[in-house]
């Protein structure tokens, strides 16, 4: 599938490249290409520790969009603030979609070491005498 096939009339062509998978997902998920381009330019880039970056909108990036882009594009970006894109090391968009779950911010291996968990540790189940029955 050619990248040109995805673009509809009246939408600007994004500055980034889309893989065949990404162009299919963008079309299936109804992602506006002008907002995707805005996401890639102003969005928050975070490494996923698998060789790619996940790009998302947050409050700071939406303020940047409000300062530098037309109001109509800013409104579109606010309406789809759940939009994300996965970008590989070459700068190609691998996939894009809308989040419906919270994204984990730190998935590095150092946060998985023993004693680094945020969950309370239960030392001994029998030592918990005040447990409700």
JOSUL-V597246 format. One record per run of one state. SS is the DSSP state (@ for helix, = for strand, . for the rest). FROM is the first residue (numbers start at 0). TO is the last residue. If there is no record, write none. Layout:
[[SS	FROM	TO] [SS	FROM	TO]]
This chain:
[[.	0	1] [@	2	4] [.	5	15] [=	16	17] [.	18	18] [@	19	28] [.	29	31] [@	32	41] [.	42	42] [=	43	46] [.	47	51] [=	52	55] [.	56	57] [@	58	67] [.	68	69] [@	70	78] [.	79	81] [=	82	86] [.	87	90] [=	91	97] [.	98	107] [@	108	111] [.	112	123] [@	124	126] [.	127	132]]
